[in-house]
Amino acid sequence: GRLRGASTISQQVAKNMFLWTGRSWLRKGLEVWFTSLIEVTWGKQRILEVYMNIAEWGPGVFGIEAASQYHFGKRASQLTDMQAALLASTLPSPLKYDPARPAQHLIDRARWNLAQQRKLGGTNWLAPISE
């Protein structure tokens, strides 16, 4: 198949916030510039927060709170660990998957994500990091 590059979360934030879709050397150069600024000025928590809140989780559904309501009919703070992991597992293509009716590969990915979270000490790994 066709080769494609992997983007970091910071690169995706830069592209989704400031740039257009498509492939060009100009866009990629600007993405590098914006990514550098983001990583120098924002902490990891802020980058993740922005990433989760600028993603389109359904047709016209932006932000994790709206995604929680749209897919599960409840506030994000009321999601089970598995529901939260299913939402996270749809990234970076949340329009492509339905976390409320997940295919087996999405369930497997969510379970893997939960296992990784447990290895990192649960949700405490998101606590403010000294940078």
TIVO-2410 file (N, C-alpha, C; in nm, 3 decimals):
# residues 131
REC num residu      c1      c2      c3 atome chaine
REC   1      G   0.081  -0.119   0.000     N      A
REC   1      G   0.000   0.000   0.000    CA      A
REC   1      G   0.085   0.125   0.000     C      A
REC   2      R   0.019   0.236   0.005     N      A
REC   2      R   0.084   0.367   0.005    CA      A
REC   2      R   0.145   0.395   0.141     C      A
REC   3      L   0.264   0.450   0.143     N      A
REC   3      L   0.328   0.488   0.267    CA      A
REC   3      L   0.266   0.617   0.319     C      A
REC   4      R   0.257   0.625   0.451     N      A
REC   4      R   0.208   0.749   0.511    CA      A
REC   4      R   0.282   0.770   0.640     C      A
REC   5      G   0.297   0.895   0.678     N      A
REC   5      G   0.372   0.928   0.798    CA      A
REC   5      G   0.283   0.930   0.920     C      A
REC   6      A   0.345   0.915   1.034     N      A
REC   6      A   0.272   0.924   1.160    CA      A
REC   6      A   0.293   1.063   1.218     C      A
REC   7      S   0.189   1.119   1.275     N      A
REC   7      S   0.197   1.251   1.335    CA      A
REC   7      S   0.188   1.238   1.486     C      A
REC   8      T   0.260   1.323   1.556     N      A
REC   8      T   0.246   1.328   1.701    CA      A
REC   8      T   0.116   1.402   1.733     C      A
REC   9      I   0.075   1.393   1.857     N      A
REC   9      I  -0.045   1.466   1.900    CA      A
REC   9      I  -0.024   1.616   1.880     C      A
REC  10      S   0.095   1.665   1.912     N      A
REC  10      S   0.124   1.808   1.893    CA      A
REC  10      S   0.110   1.848   1.746     C      A
REC  11      Q   0.157   1.764   1.655     N      A
REC  11      Q   0.144   1.794   1.512    CA      A
REC  11      Q  -0.002   1.795   1.469     C      A
REC  12      Q  -0.081   1.703   1.523     N      A
REC  12      Q  -0.223   1.700   1.488    CA      A
REC  12      Q  -0.295   1.824   1.541     C      A
REC  13      V  -0.256   1.868   1.661     N      A
REC  13      V  -0.315   1.991   1.716    CA      A
REC  13      V  -0.281   2.109   1.625     C      A
REC  14      A  -0.155   2.119   1.587     N      A
REC  14      A  -0.111   2.229   1.500    CA      A
REC  14      A  -0.190   2.229   1.369     C      A
REC  15      K  -0.201   2.113   1.308     N      A
REC  15      K  -0.272   2.102   1.180    CA      A
REC  15      K  -0.420   2.135   1.198     C      A
REC  16      N  -0.484   2.076   1.299     N      A
REC  16      N  -0.628   2.095   1.316    CA      A
REC  16      N  -0.665   2.235   1.362     C      A
REC  17      M  -0.577   2.300   1.436     N      A
REC  17      M  -0.609   2.435   1.485    CA      A
REC  17      M  -0.576   2.545   1.385     C      A
REC  18      F  -0.465   2.531   1.315     N      A
REC  18      F  -0.414   2.644   1.238    CA      A
REC  18      F  -0.406   2.622   1.087     C      A
REC  19      L  -0.417   2.499   1.040     N      A
REC  19      L  -0.388   2.471   0.900    CA      A
REC  19      L  -0.504   2.402   0.830     C      A
REC  20      W  -0.481   2.365   0.709     N      A
REC  20      W  -0.581   2.301   0.625    CA      A
REC  20      W  -0.542   2.156   0.606     C      A
REC  21      T  -0.639   2.076   0.559     N      A
REC  21      T  -0.607   1.937   0.528    CA      A
REC  21      T  -0.540   1.932   0.392     C      A
REC  22      G  -0.484   1.821   0.361     N      A
REC  22      G  -0.414   1.807   0.234    CA      A
REC  22      G  -0.265   1.794   0.257     C      A
REC  23      R  -0.197   1.764   0.150     N      A
REC  23      R  -0.053   1.741   0.158    CA      A
REC  23      R   0.021   1.838   0.069     C      A
REC  24      S   0.107   1.914   0.131     N      A
REC  24      S   0.196   2.001   0.055    CA      A
REC  24      S   0.315   2.032   0.144     C      A
REC  25      W   0.425   2.068   0.079     N      A
REC  25      W   0.545   2.104   0.155    CA      A
REC  25      W   0.522   2.231   0.235     C      A
REC  26      L   0.443   2.324   0.182     N      A
REC  26      L   0.413   2.448   0.254    CA      A
REC  26      L   0.337   2.416   0.384     C      A
REC  27      R   0.231   2.335   0.374     N      A
REC  27      R   0.154   2.301   0.493    CA      A
REC  27      R   0.241   2.226   0.594     C      A
REC  28      K   0.323   2.133   0.547     N      A
REC  28      K   0.409   2.057   0.637    CA      A
REC  28      K   0.510   2.150   0.706     C      A
REC  29      G   0.565   2.245   0.634     N      A
REC  29      G   0.659   2.341   0.693    CA      A
REC  29      G   0.592   2.425   0.800     C      A
REC  30      L   0.471   2.474   0.771     N      A
REC  30      L   0.397   2.552   0.869    CA      A
REC  30      L   0.360   2.466   0.990     C      A
REC  31      E   0.328   2.339   0.965     N      A
REC  31      E   0.295   2.247   1.074    CA      A
REC  31      E   0.415   2.231   1.169     C      A
REC  32      V   0.534   2.220   1.112     N      A
REC  32      V   0.655   2.208   1.195    CA      A
REC  32      V   0.670   2.333   1.280     C      A
REC  33      W   0.651   2.450   1.221     N      A
REC  33      W   0.663   2.577   1.294    CA      A
REC  33      W   0.562   2.584   1.408     C      A
REC  34      F   0.434   2.561   1.377     N      A
REC  34      F   0.330   2.568   1.481    CA      A
REC  34      F   0.351   2.462   1.588     C      A
REC  35      T   0.393   2.342   1.548     N      A
REC  35      T   0.418   2.236   1.645    CA      A
REC  35      T   0.528   2.277   1.743     C      A
REC  36      S   0.633   2.336   1.691     N      A
REC  36      S   0.743   2.382   1.777    CA      A
REC  36      S   0.692   2.485   1.878     C      A
REC  37      L   0.612   2.580   1.832     N      A
REC  37      L   0.557   2.682   1.923    CA      A
REC  37      L   0.467   2.619   2.029     C      A
REC  38      I   0.384   2.524   1.987     N      A
REC  38      I   0.295   2.456   2.081    CA      A
REC  38      I   0.375   2.383   2.188     C      A
REC  39      E   0.477   2.310   2.147     N      A
REC  39      E   0.554   2.230   2.243    CA      A
REC  39      E   0.637   2.317   2.337     C      A
REC  40      V   0.677   2.435   2.292     N      A
REC  40      V   0.756   2.524   2.376    CA      A
REC  40      V   0.666   2.598   2.476     C      A
REC  41      T   0.543   2.628   2.438     N      A
REC  41      T   0.458   2.712   2.522    CA      A
REC  41      T   0.356   2.635   2.605     C      A
REC  42      W   0.315   2.516   2.562     N      A
REC  42      W   0.213   2.441   2.634    CA      A
REC  42      W   0.273   2.317   2.698     C      A
REC  43      G   0.218   2.278   2.810     N      A
REC  43      G   0.255   2.153   2.874    CA      A
REC  43      G   0.181   2.036   2.808     C      A
REC  44      K   0.220   1.916   2.845     N      A
REC  44      K   0.159   1.796   2.788    CA      A
REC  44      K   0.009   1.788   2.816     C      A
REC  45      Q  -0.031   1.828   2.937     N      A
REC  45      Q  -0.174   1.825   2.970    CA      A
REC  45      Q  -0.254   1.918   2.879     C      A
REC  46      R  -0.203   2.038   2.855     N      A
REC  46      R  -0.274   2.135   2.771    CA      A
REC  46      R  -0.283   2.086   2.627     C      A
REC  47      I  -0.175   2.028   2.577     N      A
REC  47      I  -0.176   1.975   2.441    CA      A
REC  47      I  -0.283   1.866   2.429     C      A
REC  48      L  -0.287   1.775   2.525     N      A
REC  48      L  -0.387   1.668   2.522    CA      A
REC  48      L  -0.528   1.723   2.535     C      A
REC  49      E  -0.547   1.822   2.622     N      A
REC  49      E  -0.679   1.883   2.640    CA      A
REC  49      E  -0.728   1.947   2.510     C      A
REC  50      V  -0.642   2.022   2.445     N      A
REC  50      V  -0.681   2.087   2.319    CA      A
REC  50      V  -0.710   1.981   2.213     C      A
REC  51      Y  -0.624   1.881   2.205     N      A
REC  51      Y  -0.643   1.773   2.107    CA      A
REC  51      Y  -0.779   1.708   2.123     C      A
REC  52      M  -0.816   1.675   2.246     N      A
REC  52      M  -0.943   1.607   2.271    CA      A
REC  52      M  -1.063   1.698   2.243     C      A
REC  53      N  -1.042   1.828   2.251     N      A
REC  53      N  -1.153   1.921   2.236    CA      A
REC  53      N  -1.166   1.986   2.099     C      A
REC  54      I  -1.071   1.959   2.009     N      A
REC  54      I  -1.087   2.010   1.872    CA      A
REC  54      I  -1.116   1.899   1.773     C      A
REC  55      A  -1.113   1.775   1.822     N      A
REC  55      A  -1.145   1.662   1.734    CA      A
REC  55      A  -1.295   1.662   1.703     C      A
REC  56      E  -1.328   1.623   1.581     N      A
REC  56      E  -1.470   1.609   1.543    CA      A
REC  56      E  -1.509   1.463   1.567     C      A
REC  57      W  -1.588   1.441   1.669     N      A
REC  57      W  -1.622   1.307   1.718    CA      A
REC  57      W  -1.745   1.248   1.651     C      A
REC  58      G  -1.812   1.328   1.575     N      A
REC  58      G  -1.932   1.288   1.501    CA      A
REC  58      G  -1.962   1.404   1.409     C      A
REC  59      P  -2.061   1.391   1.321     N      A
REC  59      P  -2.092   1.502   1.231    CA      A
REC  59      P  -2.126   1.629   1.308     C      A
REC  60      G  -2.035   1.726   1.306     N      A
REC  60      G  -2.055   1.852   1.376    CA      A
REC  60      G  -2.042   1.844   1.527     C      A
REC  61      V  -1.987   1.734   1.578     N      A
REC  61      V  -1.971   1.713   1.722    CA      A
REC  61      V  -1.825   1.737   1.758     C      A
REC  62      F  -1.799   1.849   1.827     N      A
REC  62      F  -1.662   1.885   1.863    CA      A
REC  62      F  -1.645   1.885   2.014     C      A
REC  63      G  -1.536   1.830   2.059     N      A
REC  63      G  -1.504   1.829   2.201    CA      A
REC  63      G  -1.546   1.701   2.269     C      A
REC  64      I  -1.471   1.665   2.372     N      A
REC  64      I  -1.493   1.538   2.440    CA      A
REC  64      I  -1.626   1.535   2.517     C      A
REC  65      E  -1.667   1.648   2.572     N      A
REC  65      E  -1.796   1.651   2.643    CA      A
REC  65      E  -1.911   1.627   2.545     C      A
REC  66      A  -1.907   1.694   2.432     N      A
REC  66      A  -2.010   1.674   2.329    CA      A
REC  66      A  -2.006   1.531   2.276     C      A
REC  67      A  -1.887   1.475   2.262     N      A
REC  67      A  -1.872   1.337   2.214    CA      A
REC  67      A  -1.934   1.239   2.312     C      A
REC  68      S  -1.912   1.263   2.439     N      A
REC  68      S  -1.969   1.177   2.542    CA      A
REC  68      S  -2.122   1.178   2.536     C      A
REC  69      Q  -2.177   1.298   2.523     N      A
REC  69      Q  -2.324   1.311   2.511    CA      A
REC  69      Q  -2.375   1.244   2.383     C      A
REC  70      Y  -2.305   1.268   2.274     N      A
REC  70      Y  -2.347   1.217   2.143    CA      A
REC  70      Y  -2.343   1.064   2.137     C      A
REC  71      H  -2.234   1.005   2.182     N      A
REC  71      H  -2.217   0.860   2.169    CA      A
REC  71      H  -2.278   0.780   2.284     C      A
REC  72      F  -2.276   0.835   2.406     N      A
REC  72      F  -2.319   0.756   2.522    CA      A
REC  72      F  -2.434   0.818   2.601     C      A
REC  73      G  -2.474   0.941   2.565     N      A
REC  73      G  -2.587   1.004   2.632    CA      A
REC  73      G  -2.560   1.043   2.776     C      A
REC  74      K  -2.434   1.069   2.808     N      A
REC  74      K  -2.400   1.111   2.945    CA      A
REC  74      K  -2.279   1.202   2.943     C      A
REC  75      R  -2.261   1.272   3.055     N      A
REC  75      R  -2.147   1.363   3.070    CA      A
REC  75      R  -2.016   1.283   3.068     C      A
REC  76      A  -1.910   1.347   3.025     N      A
REC  76      A  -1.779   1.282   3.020    CA      A
REC  76      A  -1.737   1.232   3.158     C      A
REC  77      S  -1.770   1.306   3.262     N      A
REC  77      S  -1.733   1.266   3.398    CA      A
REC  77      S  -1.807   1.141   3.444     C      A
REC  78      Q  -1.914   1.102   3.373     N      A
REC  78      Q  -1.992   0.984   3.410    CA      A
REC  78      Q  -1.958   0.861   3.327     C      A
REC  79      L  -1.866   0.874   3.234     N      A
REC  79      L  -1.828   0.760   3.150    CA      A
REC  79      L  -1.759   0.652   3.232     C      A
REC  80      T  -1.783   0.528   3.195     N      A
REC  80      T  -1.705   0.419   3.254    CA      A
REC  80      T  -1.564   0.426   3.195     C      A
REC  81      D  -1.472   0.356   3.259     N      A
REC  81      D  -1.336   0.352   3.205    CA      A
REC  81      D  -1.336   0.298   3.063     C      A
REC  82      M  -1.416   0.195   3.038     N      A
REC  82      M  -1.420   0.135   2.905    CA      A
REC  82      M  -1.479   0.232   2.802     C      A
REC  83      Q  -1.584   0.304   2.838     N      A
REC  83      Q  -1.642   0.401   2.745    CA      A
REC  83      Q  -1.541   0.510   2.711     C      A
REC  84      A  -1.470   0.560   2.812     N      A
REC  84      A  -1.367   0.662   2.787    CA      A
REC  84      A  -1.257   0.606   2.698     C      A
REC  85      A  -1.217   0.481   2.723     N      A
REC  85      A  -1.114   0.419   2.641    CA      A
REC  85      A  -1.162   0.396   2.499     C      A
REC  86      L  -1.288   0.362   2.481     N      A
REC  86      L  -1.344   0.346   2.347    CA      A
REC  86      L  -1.341   0.478   2.271     C      A
REC  87      L  -1.378   0.587   2.338     N      A
REC  87      L  -1.370   0.718   2.273    CA      A
REC  87      L  -1.226   0.750   2.233     C      A
REC  88      A  -1.134   0.734   2.327     N      A
REC  88      A  -0.993   0.764   2.300    CA      A
REC  88      A  -0.938   0.676   2.188     C      A
REC  89      S  -0.986   0.553   2.181     N      A
REC  89      S  -0.935   0.458   2.081    CA      A
REC  89      S  -0.980   0.491   1.939     C      A
REC  90      T  -1.079   0.578   1.925     N      A
REC  90      T  -1.121   0.616   1.790    CA      A
REC  90      T  -1.025   0.717   1.726     C      A
REC  91      L  -0.943   0.780   1.810     N      A
REC  91      L  -0.848   0.879   1.759    CA      A
REC  91      L  -0.734   0.809   1.685     C      A
REC  92      P  -0.680   0.868   1.579     N      A
REC  92      P  -0.700   1.004   1.529    CA      A
REC  92      P  -0.811   1.017   1.425     C      A
REC  93      S  -0.897   0.917   1.410     N      A
REC  93      S  -1.004   0.922   1.309    CA      A
REC  93      S  -1.140   0.896   1.372     C      A
REC  94      P  -1.186   0.984   1.462     N      A
REC  94      P  -1.310   0.955   1.533    CA      A
REC  94      P  -1.435   0.951   1.446     C      A
REC  95      L  -1.432   1.010   1.329     N      A
REC  95      L  -1.549   1.004   1.240    CA      A
REC  95      L  -1.563   0.866   1.176     C      A
REC  96      K  -1.457   0.790   1.178     N      A
REC  96      K  -1.453   0.659   1.112    CA      A
REC  96      K  -1.511   0.547   1.198     C      A
REC  97      Y  -1.517   0.568   1.330     N      A
REC  97      Y  -1.557   0.462   1.422    CA      A
REC  97      Y  -1.675   0.506   1.508     C      A
REC  98      D  -1.749   0.409   1.559     N      A
REC  98      D  -1.860   0.437   1.650    CA      A
REC  98      D  -1.831   0.370   1.784     C      A
REC  99      P  -1.785   0.447   1.884     N      A
REC  99      P  -1.751   0.386   2.012    CA      A
REC  99      P  -1.870   0.327   2.087     C      A
REC 100      A  -1.992   0.370   2.055     N      A
REC 100      A  -2.111   0.315   2.119    CA      A
REC 100      A  -2.148   0.178   2.062     C      A
REC 101      R  -2.104   0.151   1.940     N      A
REC 101      R  -2.124   0.021   1.875    CA      A
REC 101      R  -1.991  -0.023   1.814     C      A
REC 102      P  -1.895  -0.052   1.900     N      A
REC 102      P  -1.758  -0.075   1.852    CA      A
REC 102      P  -1.739  -0.209   1.782     C      A
REC 103      A  -1.659  -0.205   1.678     N      A
REC 103      A  -1.613  -0.329   1.615    CA      A
REC 103      A  -1.511  -0.393   1.709     C      A
REC 104      Q  -1.484  -0.521   1.687     N      A
REC 104      Q  -1.393  -0.592   1.777    CA      A
REC 104      Q  -1.254  -0.529   1.784     C      A
REC 105      H  -1.203  -0.479   1.671     N      A
REC 105      H  -1.070  -0.419   1.675    CA      A
REC 105      H  -1.067  -0.293   1.764     C      A
REC 106      L  -1.179  -0.220   1.770     N      A
REC 106      L  -1.186  -0.103   1.856    CA      A
REC 106      L  -1.191  -0.145   2.004     C      A
REC 107      I  -1.264  -0.251   2.033     N      A
REC 107      I  -1.268  -0.305   2.169    CA      A
REC 107      I  -1.129  -0.350   2.212     C      A
REC 108      D  -1.059  -0.420   2.122     N      A
REC 108      D  -0.924  -0.466   2.153    CA      A
REC 108      D  -0.830  -0.348   2.179     C      A
REC 109      R  -0.843  -0.246   2.098     N      A
REC 109      R  -0.760  -0.126   2.114    CA      A
REC 109      R  -0.790  -0.056   2.246     C      A
REC 110      A  -0.918  -0.047   2.283     N      A
REC 110      A  -0.958   0.014   2.410    CA      A
REC 110      A  -0.903  -0.065   2.528     C      A
REC 111      R  -0.910  -0.198   2.520     N      A
REC 111      R  -0.855  -0.281   2.628    CA      A
REC 111      R  -0.704  -0.260   2.640     C      A
REC 112      W  -0.636  -0.250   2.528     N      A
REC 112      W  -0.491  -0.225   2.529    CA      A
REC 112      W  -0.464  -0.089   2.593     C      A
REC 113      N  -0.542   0.013   2.557     N      A
REC 113      N  -0.526   0.146   2.615    CA      A
REC 113      N  -0.546   0.144   2.767     C      A
REC 114      L  -0.646   0.071   2.814     N      A
REC 114      L  -0.670   0.061   2.958    CA      A
REC 114      L  -0.554  -0.010   3.027     C      A
REC 115      A  -0.500  -0.114   2.965     N      A
REC 115      A  -0.385  -0.185   3.022    CA      A
REC 115      A  -0.264  -0.092   3.032     C      A
REC 116      Q  -0.242  -0.012   2.929     N      A
REC 116      Q  -0.130   0.083   2.931    CA      A
REC 116      Q  -0.150   0.187   3.040     C      A
REC 117      Q  -0.272   0.233   3.056     N      A
REC 117      Q  -0.303   0.331   3.160    CA      A
REC 117      Q  -0.274   0.272   3.298     C      A
REC 118      R  -0.314   0.147   3.320     N      A
REC 118      R  -0.287   0.082   3.449    CA      A
REC 118      R  -0.137   0.071   3.473     C      A
REC 119      K  -0.060   0.038   3.369     N      A
REC 119      K   0.085   0.029   3.382    CA      A
REC 119      K   0.148   0.162   3.420     C      A
REC 120      L   0.085   0.271   3.378     N      A
REC 120      L   0.134   0.406   3.409    CA      A
REC 120      L   0.085   0.456   3.545     C      A
REC 121      G   0.005   0.377   3.614     N      A
REC 121      G  -0.044   0.418   3.746    CA      A
REC 121      G  -0.184   0.475   3.745     C      A
REC 122      G  -0.264   0.441   3.648     N      A
REC 122      G  -0.401   0.492   3.642    CA      A
REC 122      G  -0.405   0.633   3.587     C      A
REC 123      T  -0.507   0.707   3.624     N      A
REC 123      T  -0.522   0.842   3.571    CA      A
REC 123      T  -0.424   0.940   3.634     C      A
REC 124      N  -0.352   0.898   3.735     N      A
REC 124      N  -0.254   0.988   3.798    CA      A
REC 124      N  -0.144   1.031   3.703     C      A
REC 125      W  -0.121   0.956   3.597     N      A
REC 125      W  -0.015   0.994   3.504    CA      A
REC 125      W  -0.047   1.126   3.433     C      A
REC 126      L  -0.174   1.167   3.438     N      A
REC 126      L  -0.211   1.295   3.379    CA      A
REC 126      L  -0.192   1.413   3.474     C      A
REC 127      A  -0.153   1.384   3.597     N      A
REC 127      A  -0.131   1.492   3.694    CA      A
REC 127      A  -0.026   1.587   3.640     C      A
REC 128      P  -0.030   1.711   3.683     N      A
REC 128      P   0.068   1.809   3.633    CA      A
REC 128      P   0.211   1.755   3.639     C      A
REC 129      I   0.279   1.776   3.531     N      A
REC 129      I   0.416   1.727   3.515    CA      A
REC 129      I   0.511   1.845   3.525     C      A
REC 130      S   0.616   1.830   3.601     N      A
REC 130      S   0.718   1.935   3.606    CA      A
REC 130      S   0.794   1.932   3.475     C      A
REC 131      E   0.788   2.038   3.402     N      A
REC 131      E   0.854   2.043   3.271    CA      A
REC 131      E   0.964   2.143   3.270     C      A
***
